[in-house]
Amino acid sequence: MSNKLDNKAAAAGSSSSSSSPRHATVTTPTAAAPLAMTNHKKSVFVMIFIAIILISATWKQQAAFFETLDTNQLLDQLYNVPLLDAVIRDTSSSSSNSIPSGKPRNALQKRKMMKATIIPTDVNTQESSSKKPLNIVLFYADDWRFDTLGAAGNPVVKTPVLDQLAKDGMLFRENCVTTSICWISRATLYTGMYLARHKFEMLGAGRTVNGVKMLWEPPKNETIYALLKHHAGYHVGHAGKLGLWLDIDNHKNMDFFVNEDGWHYSERKGKMWHITEKNTHDAMTFLRGRPRHKPFFLNVGYFATHAVDGNPAQYLPQSSSMKMYGNGTVIPIPVTGTEEAWNKMPYFFGQNNEGRTRWRWRFDEPTKHQSMMKNYYRMATEVDTSVGTLLKELEKQGVLNHTLIIFTTDNGNFHAEHGLADKWYPHQKSIKVPLII
C-alpha cells in the first residue's frame, strides 16, 4: 500500500493498540448524521462477522484461528465502537454479575463484554449520533485458488495490494470451501448454510423434487444482504457476479445492485468494457453515492479469474496488461501435471470427464499452458489493481480505518494438476481458497 495509506492508518491507530493492523484500526468519524444502534443490531453485526470466518473454514482451521488469534487485538477492533461503553454501564448498574466499566484490561474481561453485547439486555440504550459500526467491504473473486497470491508464496503472480492487506491483517492459509462449485459456494456465503441446508444444487434451478425445480429455498429475508439491511441498518450494495441466476429479492434486500457475469468483454451503452473494469466502476458508483450517515456493506463480486466458457481463448485480460508476464516469465508445470499422474486417477475419471475436457482446452500443450496461465495471472493482477483503487477511494472518503476489509473467493482451480482443469473435485487445489481479513 502507499506510504500515505500507511501513515494515515498509523496515526489513526495511535489512540488504541500499537499492534493493531493498520488498515483495520477502528476510529470514530468526527461528524456523522444521527444513527440509533440497538444492542440487537450490534449483535447482528458481530454474529455476521464471526459467520464470515466460519462459513468456509473446517473445524481444524477454526480452532487454529481462535488458538493463535490475538484476542485483545480482534476485540479492540470489533468493540472499539463506543456502543460497548453504554452496554457495560447499563449491565453494571442492572446486574449483580457486573461487567467492569471502562476499557477492559484483559481478554477475559473482553469476553465478558462480548457476552454482554451478544445477549440482548432489557436496557433500552441508544448509541450517540456520531458513532457507527464498522463498514464492510467484501472483495469476492472467482475461480481463484489459495496460492494465486504473492503473500501465499507464489513467485510469479503480482498481487502487491492483496499482499499488503495480508501483511497488515490476517491471511488464512488453510481456508477451504465445502463444495467447489460457483453457485453452491456462493449460496453458502450468502446464507451461512451448507449445501445440505440451502439445497441450491443447480445454477438457476436449485434441487429438483418429483420433476419440479425448487429454485431458491432458504428464506430470502435471512441472507447476509437482508440481515445487514433490515436488521443492522446498513446501506447494502452488490457490484459484480451474484452467481445464482435467480432473484433473492435483490432490489428489496439491496440498495444498489448490478449483476455482471459470464463475460470478459462486452459493450454497455456504447462503451466497450472489460468486466473487471466494469466491476470497479460499479463499486465506485456505490461508494460515491452512498448516504454518509449510515454504515455500509459492499460485495464486489469479481468475475475474474473465471474463464469464458466456450471461448477458445478462455482468459481475456485487458490489453494494458499484456505487457506483464512476458517472454522472460516461465510458469512452472505442476509436478502432477503429467500423463502419468492422470493415469493414476480413479477409473471413473474418463477422457470425457469435464475436468479433463477443460484440461484439453487449456493445458494439453506446453506453449498453451504458458499462454493460458499468463493470461490467468494477468487477470488476477487486474483484480489486485482494482482492490487498490477502491481502497484509495475509501481512504479519500475518510472511512478506510473504519471499514472491515475481506478478500476471498468461491473456489479454487486446477492448473493441470492430475491432468485436470477448473474445479469440482475435493483436491486441495480445488477447495482451498484465499481468505484475508
N, C-alpha and C positions, 0 to 999 in steps of 0.2 A: 504494500500500500504506500501511498505517498507520505513524505515527511509531514505534510500538512495534516493529513488524517491522523497520523500517529501523535503529533504534538497536541492536537485538539483533544483527542481521546485521553492522553496522559493528563492534560490539565483538568479535564472533567473528572478523572478518577482520583485526583489528589485529595478529595474530601472523603473518600472511602478507603478501601483496602488498596495498597500499592501493588498488590499481586493480582488484582482483578484484570481479566482480559480487556485490553484497551478498547476494542471496538464494541464491547458489550456493557461497559460501565453504565449504570443507571443514574441519570440525572433528572432533575425536575425542571421543565421549561419555566422561564421567568414569567411568561404570560400565556394564559390559556383560558378558553371560554369555560363556563361552568359545566361540570360533569359530575353527576351523583353516581357513586360507585358503591353498591351494597356488598355485604360480605358474600352473598351468593354469587354475584358476578365475579368477585375476586376469586372465589373458589373455582368457578368455571375456567378461568384463565390458568390457574395453577394446574388443574387436572388435565387440561388440553396440552400444556407444556410437557407434563410427565408422559402423557399418552404418545406424543410425537416421539419421545425417546424409546418407548416400549413397543411401538407398533411393529417394527421390522426387526427388533433385536431378539435373539434367543435368550433363554433363561441364563445361560452362561455369560453372555455378553452383558445382560442387565446386571448380574451380580458383579462382574468385573468393573462396570461403570460406577456403581454405587460404592464398591470397595475402595476404588482409587480416587474417587472424586474429592476435591477439596470442598467439603460440605459448607464450611464457613463462606467460601467464595461464592458458591452457587446460590446460597440463601441470601447473601448480600445482594446478588443481582436480582433475584425474584422478589425480595421483600424490602428492598430499599425504596419501595413505593410507600409513601407516608401513611396510607390507609392502615398499615400494620400498627402504628402507634396508637391509633384510635381503638383498634381491636384489643390491643394489650391493656390499655387503660380501662376499657369497659369490662373486660373479663376479670381484671384485677379487682375492680370495685364490686363486682356482682357474683363472684365465685370464691369459695373457700380454698379451692385449688388454684391459687392465683399464678399468673404468669409474670415474671419480672418485668418491670417497666424500663423504658429507655432502650438503648441499643443493647442487644444480647451480647454476653461476654464469651459464650462458647457454643459449640454445636448442639449440646443438649438443650440449652435454652431456646435455640433457634428451632429445634424440632418441636418443642412445646408451642412455640409461636405458630409453626406450620399447622399443628393440630388445632389451635385456637382459630385459625383462619379458615381451614378447610371444613371444620364442623360449624355450621351456622349457629349463631347465638341469638338470644331473644332481644338483644340490644339493637335498636334501630339507629345506627350511626350512618353518617354520610361523609364522603371524602370532601375535603375543601376544594374550592373551584379550580385551583391551579395544579391539581395532582391527577395523573392519569396512569393506567397500567402500561406496560411495555407494548409498543407496536411490534408486529411480527411480519417479517418478510421471509417467505419460503421460496428458495430457488430450487425448482424440481425438474431435473433434466431427464433424458430418456435414453435407454439402452447404453448406459454409461457405467462401466464396471468399476470396482473399487480401486484399481491401480491406474486409472486414467487421470492421474494427478501427480505432479512433481512431488508433493508432500507425502505421497504414498510410496515413493521410491522409483517412480518411472523416470528413466534417464533421458527420454526422448520428448514426451509431450510438454508443452509450455503452458503452465497454468499459474502465473505469478500471483494473481489476485486471490484465488482459492487457496494457494499455498500460504499466503499471509493470514487469511482467515483461520486456517488450520493452526498456524503458529500462535495467533492471538487468542483463539478459542480452544475447542477440543475436537480432535479428529478421532472418530471411532474406527478402529482398524479391523474389527470383526463384526461389522454390521451386515446382516443378511435379510433379504426379503423371504417371505414364506412361500411365495408362488411366483416364479419368474415369467410372468406374462403381464403385458402392459396394463390391461383393464382390470385384472384381478388385483394386482398390486396397488393400483390407484384407488380402487374401491375400498381396499383395506385402509389406506391412508385417510381417505375422506370419512370413513365411518368408525375406525378403530376396531373393526371386526375382522376375524379370519374369514377365509372363503366359506368354511363350514357354517358361518353365521350369516354373512351377507349374501351368499349364494349367487353372486354375479359371475356365472361361469362363462358366458359368451358375450362378446362385444355387441352392444346394441340390443341384446335379447335376454340376458340373464339365463336362468336354467329353464329347461323345458319339462313340463309335467303333463302327462297324458296328451302330448301333442300341442300343448299351449305354452307359448313363450311367456314367462312370468315377468320379464322386464326387470325393473329396479324394485327390490323387495324391502330393503331397510327403510325405516321412517325418514322421509326427506327433511323433516324438521330436526333431525339428530345428526346431520353431517357436521363436519368441522366448520363449514361456512355458516350454516344455520345457527349453530350454538354460539359462535362468536358474534354474529349479527344480532340475534334476537335475545340472547341471554346475557351477553357480556358487553353489549353496547358498542361493538366495533363497526367501523366503516370497512366493508369487506369487498375485495376485488379479486378477479381471476383474469390473467392475461396469458394466453397460450393454450397448450393442449390440456383439455379436460380428460380425454381418453376413454369416454364411456359410450359415446354415440347415442345418448338419450338424455332426456331432461330430468334433472333432480331439483325442480323448482328453481332453476338458475337465477332468474330475474327476481324472484321473491326472496331468495336467500343471499343474493349478492347485490351490492350497489353498483358494481361495474363488472361486466362480463364480456370478454372477447375470446372466442374459441378458434384456434388455428391448429390444424392437424393434417398430417399426411403429405406435405409438400415441402420442397426446398426453395423453389422459385415460383412466384405467382404474381399476376397483375391485380392490383387493387386500386380502383378509381383512377386509372390511367398511369399508375406508377408501378414499376416492377420492383417487387420486394424479395429479399431473402428472408426466410422465416425467422431466423434469429434476430435480424434487423427489425422485423415486424414485432416480434415478442418484446424487444427492448422499447420500441416506440409506444406500444400499448401500455406497458408497465409504467413508462414515464408519464403518459397521459393520466393514468390513475393517480400517481404520486403528486402531480402538479394540480390536479383538480379536486383532490380530497378536501373535506372540511377540516379545518385546523383544530377544532375544539374536541374532536373525537379520536380515540386510538384507532389504528387501522391494521388490517390483516391483508396481505397481498400474496397470492400464489403466482409466481412467474413460472408457467409450465412450458419450459423449452421443449421443442420437438427434437432438436439436436441432442444426441448424436444418432438418432434413429435414421436408418436408410429410407429411401423412397422405394417401397416395394414395387417390383415390376420394371423399374428403370435400370437399364444395364450399367449405368454409371454408379448406381447405389447411393454414393455420398457426393453431394454437390455443394462445396463450400463457396463462400463469397470470393469473387475474383481478386479482391485485395489481399486475400490470404494465401494465394497460390505461391507467393514468394517464400513462404515458410516451408520448412521440411523439404528442402531442395535435394539436388542430386547428391550432395555430400552427406545426407541423412540416410542411414540404413536402419530399417526396422527389423529387429531380431525375429527370426522364425521361432515360434514356441517349441520347446523340447518335445511336446507331444503332438506337434503339428506334422505328423508323418503318416505315411500309408501303413506302417507297422502298427502305430498306435490305433488307427482306425480299425484295423483288422482284429484288434483285441476287444473292441466294443461288443456288448451283448448281441446275440443273434437277431434280435428284433430291430436293431439299427441297420436297416437295409439301405440300398442306394436311393430309394425313393423317400427316405426319411427327410422331413423338411429341413432339419439342420444340415444334412448332407447336401441337399439341393442348393441351399444358400451358400454352402462352402464352395460349390462349383461356380456360383455367381461371383464370388469374391476372392477365393484363395487357392484355386487349383493350379495356378502357375506362379512361380516366384515373382515375376515382374508385376503380375496382377495384385499379388499380396502387398507388395510395396506401395503401389498406387492407391489401393483401397485404404490401407492403414494411414497413409499420409493425409488423405482427404478426411478420414475419420478424426485424426488428431487436429487437423485444421479447424474442423467444426467444433471440437472441444475447446480450442483456444479462443474461438469466436464467442462461445458462451462465457468463458472466463472474462473476456473483454467486456461483454455486456454486464456481467455482475459488477465489475469495476465502475462502469458508467452509472449504474443505478445506486451504488454505494456513495458515489460522489454527489449524486442528487440528494440523497438523504443527508449527507454532510452539509450541503448548501442550504438545506431547509432547517438545519439545526437539530435534527432528530436522530442522527446516526447513533449517538450514545444512549438513546432511549429506545432502541429497536433491537429485538431479538432476531439474529440472522441465522438461518438454517439452510444448508445445502445438502441435498440428497437426490437419489434417482430411483426409478421404478424397478429396474432390474439390471443385471449385468449383461455380458456379451461374450460369446466365444470369438476369438480371433484366430481360428484354425486349430485350437487345441482339440485333440481327439478326432481330428478330421471333421470338425463341425463349425458352423457359423450361427450367429444370432443367440437365442436364449433357450428357455423352456425347461431344460434338464437340471437336476439338482447337483451339478458340479459347482465348485467354488467360483469359477469364472462366470457362472450364470446367475447365482443367487447372491453373491457378495457385492455390496454396493457402498459407495462413499457416504459418510454422514459427518458433516461439520456443523457444530453449534457454537 
